[in-house]
Amino acid sequence: MPEPIVPPRKVSELVVERLTQRVERGEWPVGTRIPPEPELVAELGVGRNTVREAVRALEHAGILEPRRGDGTYVRAADGLDAALNRRARTTDAFHVLEVRGILERGAARAAAERDDPGVLARLDAALAAQVAARAGDEDAFQAADVAFHAEVVRAAGNPLLADLYDGLDHALVRSFPSGEQRRHHRAVPGHEEVVAAIRANDPAAAEAAVAATIATVRAHLVEAARGAPDGPDVPGGSGARGARPTGGADESEAGA
């Protein structure tokens, strides 16, 4: 039976594929601004309208995010990340934090059950970077802290778990308040302890260290939520109001 004729792909589809690869390979990390339109036109050898069509497609998919007067930024690392961000924006930070805690506790336990020197070396490097960043500016600390927690989850050796965690973590950091609460966050406990427990192959201690971190972050969110009278109720709280729903281009970010 003859094979059906496949029509040629649109140039804009090829551009979408090329731009998506840049994001997925980490050449354009989440939170960074992509090159301006003229630069993409020159690099890809296509017209302005083709580039605009491709960028709009990735904006609709939740991968890219336009910021008026400031260019276009990477919002999600891939389609799964984008889907998680969309879902997380319909709930509040406490629910996102709860799910994140479940994933990270399980990952820390799994990591402690492994015996991989390469994992420990990467954890040590991520922890050293996070500790060094505590004395730096807020953006540097946030980036180092997010990277550390992502490395703990990757230490479990499950790439799907890492992808799920990354999507939730991106949603959570967008919801966390700025100012004093972000500065307090540098003193959150459990970072050194979780690495020590993984090195000691102690799953219970690794899980407990992550639990201590999550509990402190939740306490910070509760404290900050008291200044948000129009936010949702704090789950399990006593009259305090909850954090605003996650997401939004103008919301500040912080690590955990």
NUDO-815334 format. One record per residue (C-alpha): residue number from 0; residue in three letters; x negated, y, z. Coordinates in steps of 0.02 Angstrom, whole numbers. Example, Ala and Ser with C-alpha at 12.3 -4.5 7.8 and 13.67 -1.06 7.14 Angstrom:
% residues 2
[node 0,ALA,[-615,-225,390]]
[node 1,SER,[-684,-53,357]]
This chain:
% residues 256
[node 0,MET,[0,0,0]]
[node 1,PRO,[-77,168,-48]]
[node 2,GLU,[-125,284,94]]
[node 3,PRO,[-23,444,108]]
[node 4,ILE,[-108,605,59]]
[node 5,VAL,[-157,707,211]]
[node 6,PRO,[-143,893,179]]
[node 7,PRO,[-300,994,219]]
[node 8,ARG,[-307,1072,391]]
[node 9,LYS,[-282,1258,411]]
[node 10,VAL,[-440,1357,443]]
[node 11,SER,[-365,1427,603]]
[node 12,GLU,[-345,1248,669]]
[node 13,LEU,[-530,1218,639]]
[node 14,VAL,[-570,1379,731]]
[node 15,VAL,[-459,1326,877]]
[node 16,GLU,[-555,1162,884]]
[node 17,ARG,[-723,1251,880]]
[node 18,LEU,[-675,1375,1018]]
[node 19,THR,[-602,1235,1125]]
[node 20,GLN,[-765,1140,1112]]
[node 21,ARG,[-858,1291,1177]]
[node 22,VAL,[-746,1294,1331]]
[node 23,GLU,[-747,1107,1362]]
[node 24,ARG,[-936,1096,1346]]
[node 25,GLY,[-956,1233,1475]]
[node 26,GLU,[-1033,1358,1356]]
[node 27,TRP,[-892,1475,1405]]
[node 28,PRO,[-855,1435,1589]]
[node 29,VAL,[-690,1475,1672]]
[node 30,GLY,[-685,1659,1719]]
[node 31,THR,[-805,1719,1585]]
[node 32,ARG,[-763,1837,1442]]
[node 33,ILE,[-776,1763,1268]]
[node 34,PRO,[-871,1857,1131]]
[node 35,PRO,[-777,2002,1050]]
[node 36,GLU,[-681,1974,890]]
[node 37,PRO,[-811,2048,770]]
[node 38,GLU,[-944,1933,841]]
[node 39,LEU,[-834,1780,820]]
[node 40,VAL,[-791,1832,642]]
[node 41,ALA,[-975,1846,598]]
[node 42,GLU,[-1023,1685,686]]
[node 43,LEU,[-884,1577,615]]
[node 44,GLY,[-881,1654,442]]
[node 45,VAL,[-692,1676,440]]
[node 46,GLY,[-575,1825,433]]
[node 47,ARG,[-512,1929,578]]
[node 48,ASN,[-334,1865,559]]
[node 49,THR,[-395,1685,570]]
[node 50,VAL,[-490,1721,730]]
[node 51,ARG,[-340,1813,803]]
[node 52,GLU,[-224,1668,762]]
[node 53,ALA,[-342,1543,844]]
[node 54,VAL,[-364,1650,1000]]
[node 55,ARG,[-176,1675,1016]]
[node 56,ALA,[-150,1487,1003]]
[node 57,LEU,[-271,1458,1147]]
[node 58,GLU,[-187,1596,1247]]
[node 59,HIS,[-18,1510,1226]]
[node 60,ALA,[-99,1346,1279]]
[node 61,GLY,[-162,1428,1439]]
[node 62,ILE,[-347,1406,1395]]
[node 63,LEU,[-381,1591,1363]]
[node 64,GLU,[-311,1746,1446]]
[node 65,PRO,[-307,1922,1371]]
[node 66,ARG,[-344,2066,1489]]
[node 67,ARG,[-291,2235,1426]]
[node 68,GLY,[-440,2345,1391]]
[node 69,ASP,[-563,2212,1449]]
[node 70,GLY,[-563,2076,1317]]
[node 71,THR,[-513,1893,1326]]
[node 72,TYR,[-566,1776,1466]]
[node 73,VAL,[-572,1588,1490]]
[node 74,ARG,[-430,1539,1606]]
[node 75,ALA,[-441,1349,1602]]
[node 76,ALA,[-575,1223,1559]]
[node 77,ASP,[-461,1111,1456]]
[node 78,GLY,[-279,1065,1427]]
[node 79,LEU,[-263,974,1593]]
[node 80,ASP,[-335,1122,1686]]
[node 81,ALA,[-213,1238,1596]]
[node 82,ALA,[-64,1127,1639]]
[node 83,LEU,[-113,1120,1822]]
[node 84,ASN,[-134,1308,1827]]
[node 85,ARG,[39,1333,1752]]
[node 86,ARG,[117,1214,1878]]
[node 87,ALA,[21,1288,2024]]
[node 88,ARG,[82,1463,1981]]
[node 89,THR,[259,1406,2021]]
[node 90,THR,[216,1357,2199]]
[node 91,ASP,[120,1439,2340]]
[node 92,ALA,[-59,1426,2399]]
[node 93,PHE,[-16,1313,2546]]
[node 94,HIS,[50,1176,2433]]
[node 95,VAL,[-100,1191,2319]]
[node 96,LEU,[-217,1183,2469]]
[node 97,GLU,[-128,1030,2537]]
[node 98,VAL,[-150,934,2374]]
[node 99,ARG,[-328,993,2357]]
[node 100,GLY,[-365,932,2534]]
[node 101,ILE,[-295,759,2494]]
[node 102,LEU,[-406,746,2340]]
[node 103,GLU,[-563,813,2423]]
[node 104,ARG,[-546,704,2578]]
[node 105,GLY,[-527,550,2471]]
[node 106,ALA,[-672,602,2361]]
[node 107,ALA,[-787,630,2511]]
[node 108,ARG,[-742,459,2581]]
[node 109,ALA,[-775,376,2413]]
[node 110,ALA,[-939,469,2393]]
[node 111,ALA,[-998,409,2564]]
[node 112,GLU,[-965,230,2512]]
[node 113,ARG,[-1084,246,2365]]
[node 114,ASP,[-1273,240,2370]]
[node 115,ASP,[-1334,353,2231]]
[node 116,PRO,[-1492,457,2258]]
[node 117,GLY,[-1447,564,2108]]
[node 118,VAL,[-1282,613,2189]]
[node 119,LEU,[-1370,663,2349]]
[node 120,ALA,[-1496,769,2254]]
[node 121,ARG,[-1355,863,2167]]
[node 122,LEU,[-1262,887,2331]]
[node 123,ASP,[-1419,953,2416]]
[node 124,ALA,[-1447,1076,2274]]
[node 125,ALA,[-1265,1135,2276]]
[node 126,LEU,[-1267,1155,2465]]
[node 127,ALA,[-1432,1252,2460]]
[node 128,ALA,[-1357,1370,2331]]
[node 129,GLN,[-1200,1394,2435]]
[node 130,VAL,[-1300,1430,2593]]
[node 131,ALA,[-1412,1554,2502]]
[node 132,ALA,[-1260,1642,2430]]
[node 133,ARG,[-1184,1674,2601]]
[node 134,ALA,[-1295,1827,2616]]
[node 135,GLY,[-1253,1889,2440]]
[node 136,ASP,[-1105,1977,2363]]
[node 137,GLU,[-931,1902,2362]]
[node 138,ASP,[-931,1847,2180]]
[node 139,ALA,[-1096,1755,2199]]
[node 140,PHE,[-1036,1668,2357]]
[node 141,GLN,[-871,1619,2278]]
[node 142,ALA,[-956,1542,2127]]
[node 143,ALA,[-1079,1444,2235]]
[node 144,ASP,[-943,1385,2353]]
[node 145,VAL,[-828,1325,2214]]
[node 146,ALA,[-976,1236,2134]]
[node 147,PHE,[-1018,1149,2298]]
[node 148,HIS,[-843,1081,2325]]
[node 149,ALA,[-832,1024,2144]]
[node 150,GLU,[-996,931,2168]]
[node 151,VAL,[-926,842,2322]]
[node 152,VAL,[-780,781,2218]]
[node 153,ARG,[-892,730,2072]]
[node 154,ALA,[-995,630,2196]]
[node 155,ALA,[-850,506,2205]]
[node 156,GLY,[-894,452,2028]]
[node 157,ASN,[-719,472,1957]]
[node 158,PRO,[-711,597,1813]]
[node 159,LEU,[-520,604,1812]]
[node 160,LEU,[-519,648,1996]]
[node 161,ALA,[-646,785,1962]]
[node 162,ASP,[-538,858,1823]]
[node 163,LEU,[-382,858,1933]]
[node 164,TYR,[-477,942,2074]]
[node 165,ASP,[-552,1075,1963]]
[node 166,GLY,[-381,1127,1900]]
[node 167,LEU,[-311,1144,2075]]
[node 168,ASP,[-466,1234,2139]]
[node 169,HIS,[-454,1364,2001]]
[node 170,ALA,[-273,1394,2050]]
[node 171,LEU,[-313,1408,2236]]
[node 172,VAL,[-455,1532,2222]]
[node 173,ARG,[-345,1650,2122]]
[node 174,SER,[-224,1656,2268]]
[node 175,PHE,[-347,1692,2408]]
[node 176,PRO,[-350,1871,2474]]
[node 177,SER,[-496,1989,2460]]
[node 178,GLY,[-586,2095,2588]]
[node 179,GLU,[-607,2037,2767]]
[node 180,GLN,[-530,1865,2740]]
[node 181,ARG,[-655,1827,2602]]
[node 182,ARG,[-800,1880,2715]]
[node 183,HIS,[-733,1768,2855]]
[node 184,HIS,[-731,1624,2732]]
[node 185,ARG,[-921,1616,2730]]
[node 186,ALA,[-915,1545,2906]]
[node 187,VAL,[-798,1400,2864]]
[node 188,PRO,[-869,1241,2943]]
[node 189,GLY,[-897,1069,2867]]
[node 190,HIS,[-1011,1101,2719]]
[node 191,GLU,[-1173,1038,2795]]
[node 192,GLU,[-1078,903,2888]]
[node 193,VAL,[-999,826,2735]]
[node 194,VAL,[-1167,811,2646]]
[node 195,ALA,[-1244,732,2802]]
[node 196,ALA,[-1101,607,2815]]
[node 197,ILE,[-1115,558,2631]]
[node 198,ARG,[-1302,534,2653]]
[node 199,ALA,[-1269,426,2806]]
[node 200,ASN,[-1139,322,2711]]
[node 201,ASP,[-1009,369,2843]]
[node 202,PRO,[-839,384,2755]]
[node 203,ALA,[-743,432,2912]]
[node 204,ALA,[-862,573,2955]]
[node 205,ALA,[-862,636,2776]]
[node 206,GLU,[-672,642,2774]]
[node 207,ALA,[-668,728,2945]]
[node 208,ALA,[-791,862,2886]]
[node 209,VAL,[-681,902,2736]]
[node 210,ALA,[-527,904,2848]]
[node 211,ALA,[-611,1034,2960]]
[node 212,THR,[-646,1143,2808]]
[node 213,ILE,[-469,1131,2742]]
[node 214,ALA,[-394,1168,2914]]
[node 215,THR,[-497,1326,2930]]
[node 216,VAL,[-452,1385,2755]]
[node 217,ARG,[-269,1356,2795]]
[node 218,ALA,[-287,1458,2955]]
[node 219,HIS,[-361,1601,2852]]
[node 220,LEU,[-214,1591,2730]]
[node 221,VAL,[-90,1596,2875]]
[node 222,GLU,[-177,1749,2946]]
[node 223,ALA,[-176,1836,2778]]
[node 224,ALA,[5,1786,2745]]
[node 225,ARG,[64,1888,2894]]
[node 226,GLY,[25,2041,2789]]
[node 227,ALA,[133,1980,2644]]
[node 228,PRO,[314,2006,2702]]
[node 229,ASP,[388,1956,2534]]
[node 230,GLY,[293,1791,2525]]
[node 231,PRO,[367,1618,2554]]
[node 232,ASP,[375,1537,2726]]
[node 233,VAL,[216,1459,2790]]
[node 234,PRO,[244,1269,2792]]
[node 235,GLY,[253,1215,2973]]
[node 236,GLY,[228,1394,3030]]
[node 237,SER,[314,1491,3168]]
[node 238,GLY,[394,1638,3084]]
[node 239,ALA,[242,1694,2984]]
[node 240,ARG,[264,1720,2800]]
[node 241,GLY,[167,1622,2671]]
[node 242,ALA,[42,1668,2538]]
[node 243,ARG,[104,1732,2372]]
[node 244,PRO,[121,1608,2229]]
[node 245,THR,[-43,1564,2147]]
[node 246,GLY,[-100,1630,1979]]
[node 247,GLY,[-97,1798,1894]]
[node 248,ALA,[-237,1890,1808]]
[node 249,ASP,[-246,2029,1937]]
[node 250,GLU,[-261,1920,2091]]
[node 251,SER,[-427,1909,2180]]
[node 252,GLU,[-527,1750,2197]]
[node 253,ALA,[-621,1666,2336]]
[node 254,GLY,[-702,1499,2370]]
[node 255,ALA,[-674,1374,2508]]
